Amino acid sequence: MRPDPARRAAAVAALCAVGAIVAGCASPPRLAPSQPAARQLPPDAVPRPEPPSKYGNGPVYEVFGERYTVLSSGSGYRERGVASWYGKKFHGRLTSNREPYDMYAMTAAHKTLPLPSFVKVRNLKNGRTVIVRVNDRGPFVHNRIIDLSYSAALKLDMVEDGTSLVEVTAITFDGPGGDRPVRAAVPAKPPAAPASPEPVEAEHTVYAQIGAFGSRENAEASLEALHGRGIGNAFIDPADSGDGKLYRVRVGPIVNVGQFDVLVEELDYMGIGAPYLVTD
């Protein structure tokens, strides 16, 4: 028997209302509104110490039957994976920390970073970066690590595709007053955004690294297992390290998120953890 559409819609609405935790939620790429005029593109968020929000900080919460533990700090957090974005459908709704979601602000949703947090997001395909303020929870879709506002996605040139391969690095503060970023590479006051996204000068080639071995034999065994599962674009990339030769098993190039999703599912079936994305 097919489910009643009205009952299904009501159930989905109820889930997305759970404490506003899923306000930013788990949706596929949203429909893009008309692109704002160039002068309306906002500057990056300016990292600054903020007290933890009274809402959305767990320490544990559950969405769609899965439990998430909120990190006590973003210190040391760096992850590569898939970013998505959310826009018009959620514009004006309350985020998980009870702020109205503004699709034109430089914000984001994350499953486990404290609210609020600041992160630097780098598009691995084109090298563009943004700094955003995390004030929402999500994305609750498999293999997605951050959900960006429309403006942030626009500046990373990922609105049309809906998703992109990215690196997310937390910007944290040390000392009793928390008055300076731990990572000197991330400016405390980023420069204003350009009037419009700069032309992409060069595309970067992205690979998925499955493992790195000191033994050629172990690398070849890993490669053989991948080929046995039909992953034909796996290869060994030797490199010199301080301890001698290193044999890196990689798959790629990864040309889009769909290809990466299929690879992650295949590796999961093989009992291998998520690969690490690298660029050349």
JOUR-V931213 format. One record per residue. N is the residue number from 0. NEAR is the number of other C-alpha atoms within 8 Angstrom. D_FIRST is the distance of its C-alpha to the first C-alpha in Angstrom with 1 decimal. Layout:
BEGIN
n:near:d_first
N:NEAR:D_FIRST
N:NEAR:D_FIRST
END
This chain:
BEGIN
n:near:d_first
0:2:0.0
1:3:3.8
2:6:6.4
3:6:9.0
4:6:11.9
5:6:14.5
6:8:13.4
7:9:13.2
8:8:16.6
9:8:18.1
10:8:17.3
11:8:18.9
12:8:21.8
13:8:22.3
14:10:22.5
15:11:25.0
16:10:27.1
17:8:27.8
18:6:31.6
19:12:31.7
20:15:31.6
21:18:28.8
22:15:30.5
23:15:31.3
24:12:28.2
25:9:25.9
26:9:25.3
27:7:25.9
28:9:29.2
29:11:29.6
30:6:30.9
31:10:34.7
32:6:36.7
33:4:40.0
34:5:42.3
35:6:44.9
36:6:48.5
37:7:50.4
38:6:52.4
39:7:49.3
40:13:48.3
41:10:48.9
42:9:51.1
43:12:49.6
44:11:49.1
45:9:52.3
46:9:51.9
47:6:53.5
48:7:53.3
49:5:50.9
50:5:50.1
51:8:46.7
52:9:44.2
53:6:43.4
54:8:39.7
55:11:37.4
56:11:39.6
57:8:37.7
58:7:39.3
59:9:35.8
60:8:32.5
61:8:28.8
62:9:26.1
63:5:22.6
64:5:23.6
65:6:26.7
66:8:30.2
67:9:33.0
68:9:36.8
69:12:38.9
70:9:42.1
71:6:45.3
72:6:46.9
73:12:46.2
74:7:49.5
75:5:49.2
76:8:45.7
77:8:45.2
78:7:42.0
79:11:41.0
80:11:37.5
81:13:35.2
82:13:35.6
83:15:33.2
84:14:34.0
85:15:32.6
86:13:33.9
87:10:33.4
88:6:30.0
89:11:31.7
90:10:35.2
91:7:36.7
92:8:34.1
93:11:35.6
94:16:35.8
95:16:35.6
96:14:39.3
97:8:38.9
98:8:40.6
99:9:39.2
100:10:37.7
101:9:39.9
102:14:38.6
103:10:42.3
104:10:43.7
105:16:44.1
106:14:41.5
107:13:38.7
108:15:36.0
109:13:36.2
110:12:34.4
111:9:37.5
112:12:40.7
113:12:42.4
114:12:42.1
115:12:44.1
116:13:45.1
117:13:46.6
118:12:45.7
119:13:46.9
120:12:44.3
121:12:45.5
122:13:43.7
123:13:44.4
124:11:44.3
125:10:46.9
126:9:48.7
127:9:48.1
128:10:47.9
129:11:47.0
130:13:47.5
131:15:44.8
132:13:44.4
133:14:41.3
134:14:40.1
135:16:36.4
136:16:33.7
137:16:31.4
138:16:30.2
139:11:27.3
140:9:26.2
141:4:27.1
142:7:30.5
143:12:31.7
144:11:34.9
145:13:35.8
146:15:34.4
147:14:37.3
148:16:38.1
149:14:38.2
150:12:42.0
151:14:42.2
152:13:39.8
153:10:41.9
154:12:45.1
155:12:43.6
156:8:42.6
157:11:38.9
158:11:37.3
159:6:36.6
160:6:35.0
161:11:33.1
162:12:34.0
163:14:37.1
164:13:38.8
165:13:41.0
166:12:43.3
167:12:43.1
168:10:46.3
169:13:46.8
170:15:50.0
171:11:51.4
172:10:54.7
173:10:57.2
174:7:60.1
175:4:60.3
176:5:59.9
177:9:57.3
178:9:59.3
179:8:58.9
180:13:56.2
181:8:56.2
182:7:55.5
183:6:58.5
184:4:56.7
185:9:54.5
186:7:56.6
187:9:56.7
188:6:57.0
189:10:55.2
190:6:56.7
191:7:55.2
192:9:52.5
193:8:53.7
194:8:53.3
195:9:50.5
196:9:49.0
197:5:51.8
198:4:51.5
199:6:50.2
200:5:53.3
201:5:51.7
202:8:48.3
203:10:48.2
204:10:46.8
205:14:44.2
206:12:43.7
207:13:41.6
208:13:43.9
209:11:42.5
210:9:45.7
211:10:49.5
212:10:51.7
213:9:55.4
214:8:55.2
215:8:54.7
216:6:53.4
217:9:50.6
218:15:49.6
219:9:49.6
220:8:47.4
221:9:44.9
222:12:45.1
223:8:44.6
224:8:41.4
225:11:40.0
226:10:41.0
227:7:39.4
228:7:36.0
229:6:36.7
230:9:38.0
231:6:40.9
232:7:42.3
233:12:43.3
234:8:47.1
235:11:49.9
236:8:51.9
237:8:55.2
238:8:56.8
239:7:59.9
240:7:59.6
241:4:62.2
242:4:61.8
243:7:61.9
244:9:59.4
245:12:55.7
246:14:53.0
247:14:50.0
248:15:46.8
249:13:45.0
250:13:42.2
251:10:42.4
252:9:43.2
253:12:40.0
254:8:39.6
255:8:36.4
256:11:33.9
257:6:31.2
258:9:33.6
259:9:34.3
260:9:30.7
261:8:30.2
262:8:33.5
263:10:32.6
264:8:29.4
265:9:31.5
266:11:34.2
267:10:31.8
268:7:30.6
269:6:34.4
270:6:35.0
271:7:37.2
272:6:37.1
273:8:36.6
274:9:39.5
275:8:42.2
276:10:42.5
277:8:46.1
278:8:47.9
279:5:50.9
END
